[in-house]
Amino acid sequence: MDIKFEEVNYEYQPNTPFSHVALMDINTHIKEGRYTAIVGHTGSGKSTFLQHLNALIKPTSGKVVIGDREINSETTNKNLKPIRKRVGIVFQFPESQLFDETVLKDISFGPMNFGVTKEEAEKLAKEKLDIVGLPADVLEKSPFDLSGGQMRRAAIAGVLAMEPEILVLDEPTAGLDPKGRKEMMEMFYDLHHRLGLTIVLVTHLMDDVTNYADHVLVLESGRIVKEGNPETVFQDVDWLIEKQIGVPQPTDFARKLMDRGLEFDRLPLTTKELAESFVKMSGGNHG
């Protein structure tokens, strides 16, 4: 399922002294099967953009086409449930949305809300628990007895249990230590790579963008100011710094080496690419 934005504008509290235009002239296409990253500093419109992906909010003007469904300013809330099932959003600190008395009931709640039988919902809960790397014995525990990292995984299992076609991640590793962050990002990449799940990631960590995404949108003041694959977007380091986007650590390191006279054919984006560049240089020196 694809999602298309066509001339989308969004204004908070229009026709009041508190009006604020959060999105302007958004035209983009999130293609099925892609891993798209959305970056931009605070206030750039990322959260507003995300809420359009499953019609939590509707454009002030323009339209968002989600699969075969068009969402515009005239769209009513009737029959939006199928969209919310097909596009699952994992908000920041999703563990704060846990509420039921056991992990099993919490994960099963979403599917049952969409008409799945209790038996099938519980089967889904067990499957998704395994996918997020939690042991089966947590199912009968209170979600509030789990560790912070386990709570987050249980909450993500609840989103996955609705079997979305598109998984939207809003800063999913916020507050995690480096090990937990890497494990979480590898889990999402596995869902994308192994199951073909379309991923939309909002993050301020550029290393996560270059390590996992194949498409990048850069937002600034409610507009898309750059779009393309990471190889293209992250070569313009001066522009990224000027826009306060940040650059991946390997790219920043390579740039500092260039200031000291080292030459790269192209700036490496990942640790693997940086290591390969050094191997290439070393081989050249021995030739």
N, C-alpha and C positions, 0 to 999 in steps of 0.2 A: 504493500500500500504506500502510495506517495502522498506527500503533503505539499501543496503549492500556495504561496502567498502572492496575491496579485493586487498591487497598489494599496497595500494595507496601511491605514493610519489608525492610531488609537489615542484617544484623549481621556484622561481621568477628569471627572467632575466638570464636564463641559458646561458652558454658559454660567459659570460661577466665578467668583474672584479667585477660587482655588484651582482653576483649570490648569492642566499640565499635559502637554503632548508628549507621549512616551514612545510612540513609534511613528515614523514618517516614511511614506513611499517605499514600503518594504515589498520587494519582488525577489522571491527566491524559490527554490525547488528542492525539497528534501526527498531524495530518491530512495525507494525501497532497497534494503540491503546495505545501505551506506552506514558509516560511522561518522557522524557529523559533530564537530565541536563548535560551540559558540563562545566567543571570548569578547572581553571588553571590560573597562573599569566600572566601578560602582556608579549606577545611575545611567548606564548606557542603553538600558531597555531590555536586558537579557531576560529578566523574570517575566516581564510583560509579554515578550515574544513566546516564552514557554507556555504561558497560560492560553495562548491562541491555538496551541497544538492539539488540544482536546476540547476546545470550545468552553473552557472555564470562563473566558471572557470573549466577547465578539468584537470584530473591528468596528470602529466608528465609521469608517468608509473603506471601500475595497472589499476583497473577499479572501477567505481561506478555504481551499478545497482539500478536504480530508478524505482520501479515497474517492468515492463517488458522491460525497456529500458536500454541498457548498454552504459555508457559514458566512453570513453578512450581518449588517446592523439590524435587519428585519427578522432574522432567525429567532424563533421562539425556543424555549427550553424543552419543548415537547420532543420526545424521541431522540434525545442526545445521549441516552445511556449506551447505545451500541458503540458510539465514538469513544466514550470513556473506558469501555472494555478493550477496544482495539489499540488505544494509546494510553499506556500506563505511565504515570509520573511518580518518580521517587524524589520527594522534596528534601531540602536540607534537613538533617537530623530526623529522618523518617521514624526513628524509634519513639519520638514524641507522639506519634499517632497510634501506638499500641494501646489497647484498652480492655481486651477481654480477659477472662479469668485464667485461660490456658493458651499456650502458643498454638495448639491445634485449632481451638475455636477462633482465635484471632486471624490466622491465615485462611481458615475456611469461610470467614465472614463475607469477604468480597465475592467469591464465586457464588455463594448461596444468595447473595443480594441480586445477582444477575440470573437467578432461576435454576442454578445447578443443584442437584439433589445433595443431601447431607453426605451420603456415602461417596458420591463422586467428588465433592468438595474436600472431604477428608483424604481421599486418595491423592488429589492434586496437592494438598498441603504436605503430605509425606514426600511426594516427588520433588517439590520445590525446596523443601527443607534440605534434601540431599544435594540439590544443585548449589545452594548457597553455603554448603559445607558445615551444616549443623548436624549433630548426632540425633538419632530418633528419640532418645530418652528425654529430650527437652520438650517434646510435644505436650506432655501432661503437666509441665511446670508452668508457673505463672511467668509471663514475659518479664515481669518486674523483678524476678529472681535471677535473671540472666545478667551476664556482664554487658558492658556498654556495646562492645563489638558484636556480641551475640544478639543483642536486642536489635541492632541495625540490620543484621542479616535476616532475622525473623521478619522484620518489617518489609524488607525487600522481597522475601519469599511470599508475603501477602500480596504484593503487586504482581509478581510472576504467576501466582495462582490463578489470576484472571486471564492468563495466557494472551497477553497483549502482542500485537504485531510490531509495535514500536515502543521502545523503552526510553523514557526521557529522564535524564539524571541531572539534578540540580545540585552541584557541588557535593557529590555523593561521599567524598572522603573527608569532608570537613571534620576537624577535631580528632582524626585518627593519627596514630604514630606512623612513621615511615613504613614499617613492616605491614601494619594493618592496611595502609593506603595501597601498597603494592598488591597485596592479596585481593583487595576489593576490586582494583582496576583489572587485574588478571581474570577475575571471575566474570566481570562484564564483557571483557574481550572474548572469553570463551563462549559466552552466550551469543555474541555476535558471530564469531567465527564458526562455531560448531552447529548452532541452531539457526543461523541466518537471521537473527533478530536485528532489526534496524535500531541503531542507537543514536540518540541526540544527547550530547554531553555539554553542560555548562560548567566551566571551570576557570580558575585564575592560575592554574598550574600548567605552564606551557609544555613542560616535559610530558605530561599526560596527553596533551594534544598530539605532539610529534610521535610519541610511542604507540598510540592506539588509533587515532582518527585518520580518515582518508579524505576528509573535506572540512574546511574551516570557514566560519562566518565571523567577521570582526564588526562589532557594533560600536558606534560612538554617537552619543546624543540622539539615540532613537533611529539612526540610519545605518544601513550596511555600507561600510566604507571600504571593505576589501573582502573578497571571497575567492576561494580556490583550494587547491590541494596544499598540504603543509609545506611541501618542497618549494612552492612558489611564494606562499605568504611569508614564510620565515627567512627567506633570503634577504629581504629588505629590512635589515636589523635596525638601521638608523630610524626608519619610519616607525617601527614597533616601539622603540625607546621614546621617540617623540610623542607617540600616542599613549605612552605609559601602559603598554600592553605587557611588556616583559618579553624575555626570550628564553628558550630552553638552555639549561646549564651547559650542555656540551657546545652549543653554538656560541654562548658567551665566552667560554674558555678558549675556543678556537679563535675567536675575534681578538682576544687579548694576546694570543700567540702571534697573530698576524701583525699586531702593533709592534712586536719584537722581531719581525722580519721573516716569520715562517709563512709559507705560501700554501694555500689550499685550492684545489680545482673548484670546489664549491663548499660552502659552509656546512659542516655536519650538523644534523638535527638531533641525533640520538647518540648515546654512549657507544653503541655498536658502530655507527658510522664514523665516530671520532677515532675509535680503535683501528678501524679499517684504513682510515687516512694515514695513521702513524705507520701501519704495516706497509702500506704502499710507499710512503716516503722512505722507510728503512730499506725496502727492496730496491728502490731507485738508487739509494746511496751505495748499495753494494754492487750495483750493476756495472 
